[in-house]
């Protein structure tokens, strides 16, 4: 049996339509994880973050973040000598909300060591927020485990 060119065009057209319908079906079943459930409310509070980042920029030296295997060492500058520092280390995983890690800390010296679970692999945003001397500070940095 020989297929003429009209039938060939019809087969190509039908395959194209089936392909588009398949892509539409797959796209409708894709999961979309929002960065934050209260995205717009957080956006309005962002001026506080800008102010906290400005206070970090005004420090005499930057906050040093060193990463070893599954340990993060955070060294604060001399500006915080003899001041208690209380804050939170937040490791945000952009690809999977279930991998996010939050660890509060409270130190009286200038060094904070945070252990990270062995399951933590991939790209993370380190969101470091702390309070010292009645002021709040915030710093972000990318880390790969």
N, CA, C and O atoms as CSV, one atom per row, in Angstrom:
chain,resi,resn,atom,element,x,y,z
A,1,UNK,N,N,0.838,-1.172,0.000
A,1,UNK,CA,C,0.000,0.000,0.000
A,1,UNK,C,C,0.888,1.242,0.000
A,1,UNK,O,O,1.827,1.362,0.786
A,2,UNK,N,N,0.568,2.130,-0.879
A,2,UNK,CA,C,1.357,3.337,-1.034
A,2,UNK,C,C,0.548,4.525,-0.527
A,2,UNK,O,O,-0.626,4.688,-0.858
A,3,UNK,N,N,1.220,5.366,0.302
A,3,UNK,CA,C,0.551,6.549,0.851
A,3,UNK,C,C,0.921,7.739,-0.014
A,3,UNK,O,O,2.095,7.979,-0.294
A,4,UNK,N,N,-0.108,8.493,-0.441
A,4,UNK,CA,C,0.187,9.669,-1.248
A,4,UNK,C,C,0.570,10.845,-0.369
A,4,UNK,O,O,0.483,10.759,0.856
A,5,UNK,N,N,0.987,11.928,-0.973
A,5,UNK,CA,C,1.494,13.073,-0.214
A,5,UNK,C,C,0.425,13.730,0.632
A,5,UNK,O,O,0.762,14.306,1.666
A,6,UNK,N,N,-0.821,13.681,0.264
A,6,UNK,CA,C,-1.913,14.246,1.066
A,6,UNK,C,C,-2.080,13.511,2.385
A,6,UNK,O,O,-2.316,14.131,3.422
A,7,UNK,N,N,-1.959,12.194,2.348
A,7,UNK,CA,C,-2.052,11.409,3.576
A,7,UNK,C,C,-0.850,11.670,4.497
A,7,UNK,O,O,-0.992,11.716,5.718
A,8,UNK,N,N,0.316,11.838,3.901
A,8,UNK,CA,C,1.528,12.130,4.684
A,8,UNK,C,C,1.369,13.450,5.431
A,8,UNK,O,O,1.734,13.540,6.604
A,9,UNK,N,N,0.840,14.460,4.781
A,9,UNK,CA,C,0.617,15.753,5.432
A,9,UNK,C,C,-0.374,15.603,6.577
A,9,UNK,O,O,-0.188,16.193,7.641
A,10,UNK,N,N,-1.427,14.819,6.366
A,10,UNK,CA,C,-2.432,14.599,7.416
A,10,UNK,C,C,-1.813,13.887,8.620
A,10,UNK,O,O,-2.112,14.236,9.761
A,11,UNK,N,N,-0.955,12.895,8.380
A,11,UNK,CA,C,-0.295,12.175,9.480
A,11,UNK,C,C,0.615,13.123,10.258
A,11,UNK,O,O,0.600,13.112,11.489
A,12,UNK,N,N,1.401,13.937,9.568
A,12,UNK,CA,C,2.284,14.904,10.231
A,12,UNK,C,C,1.452,15.896,11.050
A,12,UNK,O,O,1.813,16.224,12.181
A,13,UNK,N,N,0.348,16.370,10.487
A,13,UNK,CA,C,-0.510,17.314,11.202
A,13,UNK,C,C,-1.109,16.676,12.457
A,13,UNK,O,O,-1.147,17.310,13.511
A,14,UNK,N,N,-1.571,15.444,12.356
A,14,UNK,CA,C,-2.155,14.740,13.508
A,14,UNK,C,C,-1.100,14.513,14.582
A,14,UNK,O,O,-1.374,14.690,15.769
A,15,UNK,N,N,0.109,14.121,14.174
A,15,UNK,CA,C,1.196,13.943,15.148
A,15,UNK,C,C,1.540,15.263,15.840
A,15,UNK,O,O,1.812,15.285,17.041
A,16,UNK,N,N,1.527,16.348,15.090
A,16,UNK,CA,C,1.795,17.661,15.673
A,16,UNK,C,C,0.740,18.022,16.727
A,16,UNK,O,O,1.081,18.475,17.819
A,17,UNK,N,N,-0.532,17.821,16.398
A,17,UNK,CA,C,-1.620,18.132,17.324
A,17,UNK,C,C,-1.519,17.257,18.578
A,17,UNK,O,O,-1.689,17.752,19.692
A,18,UNK,N,N,-1.244,15.968,18.403
A,18,UNK,CA,C,-1.096,15.061,19.545
A,18,UNK,C,C,0.087,15.513,20.411
A,18,UNK,O,O,-0.012,15.482,21.637
A,19,UNK,N,N,1.178,15.923,19.811
A,19,UNK,CA,C,2.348,16.413,20.565
A,19,UNK,C,C,2.014,17.657,21.370
A,19,UNK,O,O,2.395,17.758,22.536
A,20,UNK,N,N,1.312,18.602,20.771
A,20,UNK,CA,C,0.918,19.826,21.487
A,20,UNK,C,C,-0.022,19.493,22.639
A,20,UNK,O,O,0.127,20.046,23.729
A,21,UNK,N,N,-0.978,18.611,22.424
A,21,UNK,CA,C,-1.896,18.208,23.502
A,21,UNK,C,C,-1.137,17.517,24.638
A,21,UNK,O,O,-1.444,17.736,25.810
A,22,UNK,N,N,-0.147,16.684,24.297
A,22,UNK,CA,C,0.661,16.021,25.321
A,22,UNK,C,C,1.442,17.058,26.135
A,22,UNK,O,O,1.486,16.964,27.361
A,23,UNK,N,N,2.047,18.027,25.485
A,23,UNK,CA,C,2.790,19.079,26.196
A,23,UNK,C,C,1.860,19.906,27.094
A,23,UNK,O,O,2.241,20.275,28.205
A,24,UNK,N,N,0.651,20.197,26.619
A,24,UNK,CA,C,-0.310,20.946,27.435
A,24,UNK,C,C,-0.708,20.140,28.663
A,24,UNK,O,O,-0.849,20.695,29.752
A,25,UNK,N,N,-0.890,18.835,28.493
A,25,UNK,CA,C,-1.228,17.963,29.622
A,25,UNK,C,C,-0.093,17.947,30.642
A,25,UNK,O,O,-0.344,18.101,31.837
A,26,UNK,N,N,1.154,17.764,30.193
A,26,UNK,CA,C,2.303,17.728,31.105
A,26,UNK,C,C,2.478,19.070,31.828
A,26,UNK,O,O,2.783,19.097,33.020
A,27,UNK,N,N,2.289,20.167,31.118
A,27,UNK,CA,C,2.447,21.493,31.723
A,27,UNK,C,C,1.381,21.750,32.784
A,27,UNK,O,O,1.658,22.408,33.787
A,28,UNK,N,N,0.180,21.246,32.580
A,28,UNK,CA,C,-0.884,21.483,33.553
A,28,UNK,C,C,-0.689,20.678,34.829
A,28,UNK,O,O,-1.285,21.006,35.855
A,29,UNK,N,N,0.129,19.633,34.790
A,29,UNK,CA,C,0.379,18.813,35.973
A,29,UNK,C,C,1.731,19.117,36.621
A,29,UNK,O,O,2.160,18.373,37.503
A,30,UNK,N,N,2.403,20.175,36.214
A,30,UNK,CA,C,3.687,20.576,36.790
A,30,UNK,C,C,3.455,21.262,38.131
A,30,UNK,O,O,2.522,22.053,38.271
A,31,UNK,N,N,4.309,20.960,39.128
A,31,UNK,CA,C,4.197,21.605,40.440
A,31,UNK,C,C,4.986,22.909,40.442
A,31,UNK,O,O,6.096,22.980,39.913
A,32,UNK,N,N,4.404,23.925,41.037
A,32,UNK,CA,C,5.070,25.211,41.165
A,32,UNK,C,C,5.186,25.532,42.641
A,32,UNK,O,O,4.181,25.805,43.297
A,33,UNK,N,N,6.405,25.504,43.177
A,33,UNK,CA,C,6.630,25.857,44.569
A,33,UNK,C,C,6.909,27.352,44.636
A,33,UNK,O,O,7.858,27.850,44.031
A,34,UNK,N,N,6.072,28.054,45.377
A,34,UNK,CA,C,6.300,29.480,45.556
A,34,UNK,C,C,7.486,29.685,46.487
A,34,UNK,O,O,7.729,28.877,47.383
A,35,UNK,N,N,8.217,30.762,46.271
A,35,UNK,CA,C,9.340,31.071,47.136
A,35,UNK,C,C,8.829,31.313,48.546
A,35,UNK,O,O,9.463,30.908,49.520
A,36,UNK,N,N,7.699,31.964,48.652
A,36,UNK,CA,C,7.124,32.279,49.952
A,36,UNK,C,C,5.608,32.316,49.786
A,36,UNK,O,O,5.107,32.861,48.802
A,37,UNK,N,N,4.883,31.747,50.727
A,37,UNK,CA,C,3.426,31.743,50.620
A,37,UNK,C,C,2.835,33.148,50.736
A,37,UNK,O,O,1.811,33.438,50.118
A,38,UNK,N,N,3.464,34.014,51.515
A,38,UNK,CA,C,2.996,35.385,51.687
A,38,UNK,C,C,3.938,36.330,50.945
A,38,UNK,O,O,4.536,37.224,51.543
A,39,UNK,N,N,4.060,36.121,49.649
A,39,UNK,CA,C,5.032,36.847,48.833
A,39,UNK,C,C,4.833,38.364,48.895
A,39,UNK,O,O,5.802,39.101,49.077
A,40,UNK,N,N,3.623,38.831,48.750
A,40,UNK,CA,C,3.370,40.272,48.692
A,40,UNK,C,C,3.549,40.935,50.053
A,40,UNK,O,O,4.047,42.059,50.132
A,41,UNK,N,N,3.152,40.257,51.117
A,41,UNK,CA,C,3.368,40.792,52.460
A,41,UNK,C,C,4.848,40.925,52.774
A,41,UNK,O,O,5.270,41.897,53.400
A,42,UNK,N,N,5.638,39.945,52.337
A,42,UNK,CA,C,7.087,39.994,52.557
A,42,UNK,C,C,7.720,41.121,51.742
A,42,UNK,O,O,8.673,41.750,52.201
A,43,UNK,N,N,7.217,41.376,50.571
A,43,UNK,CA,C,7.755,42.439,49.727
A,43,UNK,C,C,7.613,43.806,50.400
A,43,UNK,O,O,8.500,44.651,50.282
A,44,UNK,N,N,6.510,44.022,51.099
A,44,UNK,CA,C,6.297,45.298,51.773
A,44,UNK,C,C,7.266,45.492,52.944
A,44,UNK,O,O,7.590,46.626,53.300
A,45,UNK,N,N,7.726,44.394,53.540
A,45,UNK,CA,C,8.660,44.470,54.665
A,45,UNK,C,C,10.118,44.564,54.211
A,45,UNK,O,O,11.016,44.639,55.049
A,46,UNK,N,N,10.362,44.561,52.916
A,46,UNK,CA,C,11.721,44.471,52.415
A,46,UNK,C,C,12.580,45.694,52.758
A,46,UNK,O,O,13.807,45.594,52.753
A,47,UNK,N,N,11.973,46.827,53.049
A,47,UNK,CA,C,12.760,48.005,53.430
A,47,UNK,C,C,13.580,47.722,54.691
A,47,UNK,O,O,14.691,48.233,54.831
A,48,UNK,N,N,13.041,46.911,55.610
A,48,UNK,CA,C,13.804,46.530,56.806
A,48,UNK,C,C,15.062,45.758,56.424
A,48,UNK,O,O,16.121,45.963,57.017
A,49,UNK,N,N,14.951,44.875,55.439
A,49,UNK,CA,C,16.095,44.100,54.975
A,49,UNK,C,C,17.138,45.028,54.360
A,49,UNK,O,O,18.335,44.850,54.587
A,50,UNK,N,N,16.701,46.007,53.592
A,50,UNK,CA,C,17.623,46.972,52.981
A,50,UNK,C,C,18.379,47.726,54.073
A,50,UNK,O,O,19.590,47.919,53.963
A,51,UNK,N,N,17.682,48.153,55.121
A,51,UNK,CA,C,18.330,48.853,56.229
A,51,UNK,C,C,19.321,47.954,56.953
A,51,UNK,O,O,20.406,48.401,57.326
A,52,UNK,N,N,18.957,46.687,57.156
A,52,UNK,CA,C,19.855,45.750,57.845
A,52,UNK,C,C,21.107,45.483,57.011
A,52,UNK,O,O,22.202,45.381,57.565
A,53,UNK,N,N,20.965,45.370,55.703
A,53,UNK,CA,C,22.124,45.180,54.825
A,53,UNK,C,C,23.031,46.406,54.839
A,53,UNK,O,O,24.253,46.276,54.763
A,54,UNK,N,N,22.440,47.593,54.934
A,54,UNK,CA,C,23.232,48.824,55.005
A,54,UNK,C,C,24.057,48.858,56.293
A,54,UNK,O,O,25.197,49.322,56.286
A,55,UNK,N,N,23.485,48.368,57.401
A,55,UNK,CA,C,24.244,48.320,58.661
A,55,UNK,C,C,25.412,47.335,58.548
A,55,UNK,O,O,26.476,47.577,59.118
A,56,UNK,N,N,25.229,46.235,57.826
A,56,UNK,CA,C,26.320,45.273,57.616
A,56,UNK,C,C,27.420,45.929,56.786
A,56,UNK,O,O,28.603,45.752,57.077
A,57,UNK,N,N,27.045,46.678,55.767
A,57,UNK,CA,C,28.030,47.351,54.915
A,57,UNK,C,C,28.824,48.401,55.686
A,57,UNK,O,O,29.956,48.715,55.320
A,58,UNK,N,N,28.236,48.943,56.749
A,58,UNK,CA,C,28.907,49.987,57.527
A,58,UNK,C,C,29.849,49.418,58.588
A,58,UNK,O,O,30.529,50.187,59.267
A,59,UNK,N,N,29.909,48.103,58.750
A,59,UNK,CA,C,30.803,47.504,59.747
A,59,UNK,C,C,32.258,47.710,59.341
A,59,UNK,O,O,32.564,47.928,58.169
A,60,UNK,N,N,33.153,47.637,60.332
A,60,UNK,CA,C,34.575,47.866,60.068
A,60,UNK,C,C,35.188,46.762,59.209
A,60,UNK,O,O,36.175,47.002,58.514
A,61,UNK,N,N,34.630,45.576,59.247
A,61,UNK,CA,C,35.110,44.453,58.432
A,61,UNK,C,C,33.900,43.588,58.080
A,61,UNK,O,O,32.900,43.598,58.798
A,62,UNK,N,N,33.985,42.846,56.988
A,62,UNK,CA,C,32.846,41.996,56.624
A,62,UNK,C,C,32.748,40.772,57.533
A,62,UNK,O,O,33.728,40.355,58.150
A,63,UNK,N,N,31.566,40.220,57.598
A,63,UNK,CA,C,31.348,38.962,58.311
A,63,UNK,C,C,31.948,37.857,57.440
A,63,UNK,O,O,31.629,37.751,56.256
A,64,UNK,N,N,32.817,37.038,58.033
A,64,UNK,CA,C,33.484,35.967,57.291
A,64,UNK,C,C,32.705,34.670,57.443
A,64,UNK,O,O,32.383,34.259,58.558
A,65,UNK,N,N,32.403,34.027,56.324
A,65,UNK,CA,C,31.705,32.744,56.325
A,65,UNK,C,C,32.626,31.724,55.668
A,65,UNK,O,O,32.980,31.843,54.495
A,66,UNK,N,N,33.009,30.711,56.461
A,66,UNK,CA,C,33.873,29.649,55.946
A,66,UNK,C,C,33.095,28.345,55.970
A,66,UNK,O,O,32.369,28.049,56.919
A,67,UNK,N,N,33.262,27.583,54.918
A,67,UNK,CA,C,32.510,26.342,54.771
A,67,UNK,C,C,33.473,25.170,54.672
A,67,UNK,O,O,34.389,25.169,53.850
A,68,UNK,N,N,33.254,24.188,55.509
A,68,UNK,CA,C,33.948,22.909,55.411
A,68,UNK,C,C,32.865,21.863,55.237
A,68,UNK,O,O,31.710,22.114,55.581
A,69,UNK,N,N,33.196,20.741,54.730
A,69,UNK,CA,C,32.300,19.627,54.483
A,69,UNK,C,C,30.855,19.877,54.915
A,69,UNK,O,O,30.040,20.279,54.085
A,70,UNK,N,N,30.516,19.656,56.164
A,70,UNK,CA,C,29.145,19.888,56.638
A,70,UNK,C,C,29.176,20.765,57.878
A,70,UNK,O,O,28.501,20.494,58.871
A,71,UNK,N,N,29.969,21.817,57.799
A,71,UNK,CA,C,30.091,22.747,58.917
A,71,UNK,C,C,30.292,24.153,58.350
A,71,UNK,O,O,31.064,24.353,57.412
A,72,UNK,N,N,29.596,25.105,58.925
A,72,UNK,CA,C,29.747,26.506,58.526
A,72,UNK,C,C,30.259,27.278,59.740
A,72,UNK,O,O,29.667,27.217,60.818
A,73,UNK,N,N,31.356,27.998,59.559
A,73,UNK,CA,C,31.916,28.829,60.620
A,73,UNK,C,C,31.715,30.290,60.237
A,73,UNK,O,O,32.148,30.734,59.173
A,74,UNK,N,N,31.053,31.025,61.118
A,74,UNK,CA,C,30.769,32.437,60.874
A,74,UNK,C,C,31.576,33.251,61.878
A,74,UNK,O,O,31.447,33.063,63.087
A,75,UNK,N,N,32.416,34.161,61.366
A,75,UNK,CA,C,33.247,35.007,62.215
A,75,UNK,C,C,32.773,36.446,62.076
A,75,UNK,O,O,32.792,37.014,60.984
A,76,UNK,N,N,32.349,37.028,63.189
A,76,UNK,CA,C,31.859,38.399,63.200
A,76,UNK,C,C,33.019,39.357,63.426
A,76,UNK,O,O,34.001,38.985,64.069
A,77,UNK,N,N,32.932,40.587,62.910
A,77,UNK,CA,C,34.020,41.550,63.079
A,77,UNK,C,C,34.121,42.069,64.521
A,77,UNK,O,O,33.244,41.825,65.350
A,78,UNK,N,N,35.198,42.780,64.788
A,78,UNK,CA,C,35.492,43.298,66.130
A,78,UNK,C,C,34.447,44.309,66.617
A,78,UNK,O,O,34.436,44.649,67.800
A,79,UNK,N,N,33.586,44.787,65.746
A,79,UNK,CA,C,32.533,45.726,66.146
A,79,UNK,C,C,31.631,45.131,67.226
A,79,UNK,O,O,30.991,45.869,67.975
A,80,UNK,N,N,31.580,43.806,67.308
A,80,UNK,CA,C,30.679,43.126,68.238
A,80,UNK,C,C,31.392,42.566,69.471
A,80,UNK,O,O,30.827,41.744,70.192
A,81,UNK,N,N,32.614,43.003,69.713
A,81,UNK,CA,C,33.361,42.531,70.877
A,81,UNK,C,C,32.596,42.874,72.158
A,81,UNK,O,O,32.075,43.979,72.309
A,82,UNK,N,N,32.540,41.905,73.074
A,82,UNK,CA,C,31.859,42.045,74.373
A,82,UNK,C,C,30.359,42.307,74.246
A,82,UNK,O,O,29.746,42.866,75.157
A,83,UNK,N,N,29.773,41.911,73.133
A,83,UNK,CA,C,28.325,42.045,72.960
A,83,UNK,C,C,27.740,40.663,72.684
A,83,UNK,O,O,28.290,39.912,71.878
A,84,UNK,N,N,26.648,40.323,73.332
A,84,UNK,CA,C,25.996,39.059,72.965
A,84,UNK,C,C,25.357,39.199,71.578
A,84,UNK,O,O,24.767,40.225,71.240
A,85,UNK,N,N,25.496,38.142,70.800
A,85,UNK,CA,C,24.944,38.123,69.447
A,85,UNK,C,C,23.921,36.995,69.389
A,85,UNK,O,O,24.222,35.851,69.730
A,86,UNK,N,N,22.713,37.329,68.955
A,86,UNK,CA,C,21.646,36.350,68.844
A,86,UNK,C,C,21.080,36.441,67.435
A,86,UNK,O,O,20.817,37.534,66.933
A,87,UNK,N,N,20.895,35.294,66.804
A,87,UNK,CA,C,20.390,35.346,65.438
A,87,UNK,C,C,19.980,33.999,64.909
A,87,UNK,O,O,19.715,33.062,65.661
A,88,UNK,N,N,19.934,33.924,63.576
A,88,UNK,CA,C,19.497,32.692,62.920
A,88,UNK,C,C,20.290,32.485,61.634
A,88,UNK,O,O,20.519,33.416,60.861
A,89,UNK,N,N,20.700,31.235,61.432
A,89,UNK,CA,C,21.300,30.811,60.171
A,89,UNK,C,C,20.194,30.101,59.406
A,89,UNK,O,O,19.651,29.099,59.873
A,90,UNK,N,N,19.862,30.621,58.232
A,90,UNK,CA,C,18.797,30.038,57.413
A,90,UNK,C,C,19.416,29.626,56.089
A,90,UNK,O,O,19.854,30.472,55.310
A,91,UNK,N,N,19.452,28.324,55.837
A,91,UNK,CA,C,19.932,27.802,54.571
A,91,UNK,C,C,18.719,27.512,53.700
A,91,UNK,O,O,17.974,26.562,53.940
A,92,UNK,N,N,18.537,28.340,52.695
A,92,UNK,CA,C,17.377,28.258,51.812
A,92,UNK,C,C,17.772,27.512,50.538
A,92,UNK,O,O,18.706,27.912,49.843
A,93,UNK,N,N,17.067,26.444,50.242
A,93,UNK,CA,C,17.310,25.659,49.028
A,93,UNK,C,C,16.271,26.064,47.983
A,93,UNK,O,O,15.094,25.736,48.133
A,94,UNK,N,N,16.685,26.771,46.926
A,94,UNK,CA,C,15.720,27.238,45.923
A,94,UNK,C,C,14.997,26.112,45.191
A,94,UNK,O,O,13.877,26.304,44.718
A,95,UNK,N,N,15.620,24.948,45.091
A,95,UNK,CA,C,15.019,23.872,44.307
A,95,UNK,C,C,14.050,22.996,45.090
A,95,UNK,O,O,13.229,22.305,44.487
A,96,UNK,N,N,14.126,23.008,46.436
A,96,UNK,CA,C,13.265,22.131,47.221
A,96,UNK,C,C,13.060,22.698,48.619
A,96,UNK,O,O,13.998,22.776,49.413
A,97,UNK,N,N,11.841,23.089,48.907
A,97,UNK,CA,C,11.510,23.698,50.200
A,97,UNK,C,C,11.784,22.736,51.365
A,97,UNK,O,O,12.070,23.179,52.477
A,98,UNK,N,N,11.697,21.440,51.117
A,98,UNK,CA,C,11.895,20.460,52.182
A,98,UNK,C,C,13.347,20.394,52.651
A,98,UNK,O,O,13.617,19.874,53.733
A,99,UNK,N,N,14.280,20.909,51.862
A,99,UNK,CA,C,15.693,20.884,52.226
A,99,UNK,C,C,16.125,22.132,53.007
A,99,UNK,O,O,17.281,22.230,53.419
A,100,UNK,N,N,15.216,23.078,53.211
A,100,UNK,CA,C,15.562,24.296,53.953
A,100,UNK,C,C,15.972,23.936,55.381
A,100,UNK,O,O,15.430,23.007,55.979
A,101,UNK,N,N,16.939,24.687,55.918
A,101,UNK,CA,C,17.449,24.449,57.267
A,101,UNK,C,C,17.471,25.773,58.017
A,101,UNK,O,O,18.020,26.759,57.525
A,102,UNK,N,N,16.878,25.800,59.202
A,102,UNK,CA,C,16.903,26.979,60.071
A,102,UNK,C,C,17.544,26.576,61.392
A,102,UNK,O,O,17.132,25.603,62.023
A,103,UNK,N,N,18.564,27.342,61.805
A,103,UNK,CA,C,19.220,27.062,63.074
A,103,UNK,C,C,19.472,28.374,63.809
A,103,UNK,O,O,20.271,29.192,63.351
A,104,UNK,N,N,18.803,28.586,64.944
A,104,UNK,CA,C,19.068,29.776,65.738
A,104,UNK,C,C,20.414,29.640,66.459
A,104,UNK,O,O,20.888,28.531,66.711
A,105,UNK,N,N,21.010,30.771,66.782
A,105,UNK,CA,C,22.258,30.744,67.532
A,105,UNK,C,C,22.281,31.908,68.516
A,105,UNK,O,O,21.599,32.916,68.331
A,106,UNK,N,N,23.081,31.745,69.563
A,106,UNK,CA,C,23.294,32.785,70.561
A,106,UNK,C,C,24.731,32.621,71.052
A,106,UNK,O,O,25.082,31.600,71.643
A,107,UNK,N,N,25.550,33.629,70.802
A,107,UNK,CA,C,26.970,33.534,71.161
A,107,UNK,C,C,27.400,34.781,71.917
A,107,UNK,O,O,26.777,35.837,71.807
A,108,UNK,N,N,28.475,34.644,72.686
A,108,UNK,CA,C,29.037,35.795,73.386
A,108,UNK,C,C,30.434,36.107,72.865
A,108,UNK,O,O,30.990,37.162,73.170
A,109,UNK,N,N,31.009,35.188,72.074
A,109,UNK,CA,C,32.280,35.497,71.422
A,109,UNK,C,C,31.973,35.885,69.972
A,109,UNK,O,O,30.814,36.132,69.639
A,110,UNK,N,N,32.951,35.940,69.138
A,110,UNK,CA,C,32.743,36.423,67.776
A,110,UNK,C,C,32.628,35.306,66.741
A,110,UNK,O,O,32.629,35.583,65.541
A,111,UNK,N,N,32.529,34.057,67.177
A,111,UNK,CA,C,32.505,32.936,66.243
A,111,UNK,C,C,31.293,32.041,66.490
A,111,UNK,O,O,30.991,31.679,67.627
A,112,UNK,N,N,30.616,31.697,65.416
A,112,UNK,CA,C,29.464,30.792,65.468
A,112,UNK,C,C,29.741,29.625,64.529
A,112,UNK,O,O,30.064,29.824,63.358
A,113,UNK,N,N,29.611,28.399,65.053
A,113,UNK,CA,C,29.810,27.204,64.240
A,113,UNK,C,C,28.467,26.488,64.123
A,113,UNK,O,O,27.820,26.190,65.127
A,114,UNK,N,N,28.060,26.219,62.894
A,114,UNK,CA,C,26.786,25.567,62.629
A,114,UNK,C,C,27.028,24.263,61.895
A,114,UNK,O,O,27.693,24.241,60.860
A,115,UNK,N,N,26.490,23.178,62.427
A,115,UNK,CA,C,26.574,21.876,61.768
A,115,UNK,C,C,25.429,21.759,60.762
A,115,UNK,O,O,24.299,22.158,61.043
A,116,UNK,N,N,25.732,21.216,59.608
A,116,UNK,CA,C,24.737,21.043,58.548
A,116,UNK,C,C,24.549,19.544,58.321
A,116,UNK,O,O,25.538,18.817,58.220
A,117,UNK,N,N,23.308,19.063,58.238
A,117,UNK,CA,C,23.076,17.636,58.020
A,117,UNK,C,C,23.731,17.138,56.730
A,117,UNK,O,O,23.885,17.888,55.766
A,118,UNK,N,N,24.111,15.864,56.733
A,118,UNK,CA,C,24.777,15.277,55.563
A,118,UNK,C,C,23.866,15.248,54.343
A,118,UNK,O,O,24.355,15.197,53.214
A,119,UNK,N,N,22.541,15.279,54.547
A,119,UNK,CA,C,21.603,15.256,53.417
A,119,UNK,C,C,21.612,16.549,52.627
A,119,UNK,O,O,21.095,16.596,51.511
A,120,UNK,N,N,22.190,17.596,53.186
A,120,UNK,CA,C,22.215,18.901,52.517
A,120,UNK,C,C,23.233,18.873,51.385
A,120,UNK,O,O,24.438,18.957,51.620
A,121,UNK,N,N,22.742,18.756,50.166
A,121,UNK,CA,C,23.608,18.767,48.989
A,121,UNK,C,C,22.989,19.689,47.958
A,121,UNK,O,O,21.771,19.725,47.786
A,122,UNK,N,N,23.839,20.430,47.279
A,122,UNK,CA,C,23.355,21.318,46.240
A,122,UNK,C,C,23.595,22.778,46.588
A,122,UNK,O,O,24.376,23.098,47.484
A,123,UNK,N,N,22.917,23.654,45.868
A,123,UNK,CA,C,23.048,25.095,46.037
A,123,UNK,C,C,22.101,25.589,47.124
A,123,UNK,O,O,20.918,25.248,47.127
A,124,UNK,N,N,22.623,26.387,48.038
A,124,UNK,CA,C,21.838,26.998,49.102
A,124,UNK,C,C,22.141,28.487,49.159
A,124,UNK,O,O,23.241,28.925,48.822
A,125,UNK,N,N,21.150,29.258,49.591
A,125,UNK,CA,C,21.357,30.665,49.925
A,125,UNK,C,C,21.468,30.740,51.439
A,125,UNK,O,O,20.525,30.393,52.150
A,126,UNK,N,N,22.616,31.192,51.937
A,126,UNK,CA,C,22.782,31.394,53.372
A,126,UNK,C,C,22.208,32.759,53.703
A,126,UNK,O,O,22.708,33.780,53.230
A,127,UNK,N,N,21.159,32.781,54.515
A,127,UNK,CA,C,20.531,34.024,54.943
A,127,UNK,C,C,20.812,34.161,56.429
A,127,UNK,O,O,20.194,33.496,57.261
A,128,UNK,N,N,21.746,35.026,56.741
A,128,UNK,CA,C,22.214,35.202,58.112
A,128,UNK,C,C,21.611,36.476,58.685
A,128,UNK,O,O,21.847,37.568,58.169
A,129,UNK,N,N,20.834,36.336,59.751
A,129,UNK,CA,C,20.261,37.513,60.412
A,129,UNK,C,C,20.657,37.446,61.880
A,129,UNK,O,O,20.651,36.375,62.486
A,130,UNK,N,N,21.006,38.610,62.453
A,130,UNK,CA,C,21.402,38.640,63.849
A,130,UNK,C,C,21.100,39.993,64.471
A,130,UNK,O,O,20.870,40.991,63.788
A,131,UNK,N,N,21.111,39.980,65.795
A,131,UNK,CA,C,20.863,41.189,66.573
A,131,UNK,C,C,21.989,41.350,67.581
A,131,UNK,O,O,22.368,40.398,68.264
A,132,UNK,N,N,22.514,42.550,67.666
A,132,UNK,CA,C,23.573,42.862,68.624
A,132,UNK,C,C,23.551,44.361,68.891
A,132,UNK,O,O,23.396,45.164,67.971
A,133,UNK,N,N,23.707,44.724,70.146
A,133,UNK,CA,C,23.734,46.143,70.497
A,133,UNK,C,C,22.452,46.877,70.163
A,133,UNK,O,O,22.481,48.073,69.874
A,134,UNK,N,N,21.332,46.181,70.198
A,134,UNK,CA,C,20.042,46.817,69.922
A,134,UNK,C,C,19.755,47.055,68.452
A,134,UNK,O,O,18.758,47.698,68.122
A,135,UNK,N,N,20.606,46.550,67.550
A,135,UNK,CA,C,20.386,46.718,66.117
A,135,UNK,C,C,20.312,45.355,65.446
A,135,UNK,O,O,20.880,44.376,65.932
A,136,UNK,N,N,19.606,45.306,64.326
A,136,UNK,CA,C,19.486,44.066,63.569
A,136,UNK,C,C,20.318,44.160,62.296
A,136,UNK,O,O,20.480,45.237,61.722
A,137,UNK,N,N,20.843,43.012,61.862
A,137,UNK,CA,C,21.709,42.926,60.700
A,137,UNK,C,C,21.274,41.750,59.839
A,137,UNK,O,O,20.663,40.800,60.328
A,138,UNK,N,N,21.599,41.824,58.538
A,138,UNK,CA,C,21.205,40.758,57.615
A,138,UNK,C,C,22.233,40.666,56.499
A,138,UNK,O,O,22.686,41.673,55.956
A,139,UNK,N,N,22.592,39.413,56.170
A,139,UNK,CA,C,23.557,39.171,55.094
A,139,UNK,C,C,23.166,37.910,54.353
A,139,UNK,O,O,22.684,36.952,54.956
A,140,UNK,N,N,23.374,37.910,53.044
A,140,UNK,CA,C,23.096,36.738,52.210
A,140,UNK,C,C,24.360,36.324,51.467
A,140,UNK,O,O,25.203,37.152,51.124
A,141,UNK,N,N,24.466,35.009,51.226
A,141,UNK,CA,C,25.606,34.488,50.501
A,141,UNK,C,C,25.216,33.129,49.923
A,141,UNK,O,O,24.464,32.385,50.551
A,142,UNK,N,N,25.712,32.805,48.750
A,142,UNK,CA,C,25.443,31.493,48.133
A,142,UNK,C,C,26.474,30.493,48.614
A,142,UNK,O,O,27.655,30.817,48.740
A,143,UNK,N,N,26.016,29.252,48.887
A,143,UNK,CA,C,26.882,28.177,49.341
A,143,UNK,C,C,26.512,26.910,48.585
A,143,UNK,O,O,25.336,26.643,48.336
A,144,UNK,N,N,27.526,26.136,48.225
A,144,UNK,CA,C,27.294,24.854,47.553
A,144,UNK,C,C,27.878,23.748,48.423
A,144,UNK,O,O,29.045,23.799,48.812
A,145,UNK,N,N,27.057,22.752,48.722
A,145,UNK,CA,C,27.513,21.581,49.490
A,145,UNK,C,C,27.716,20.415,48.561
A,145,UNK,O,O,28.098,19.332,49.005
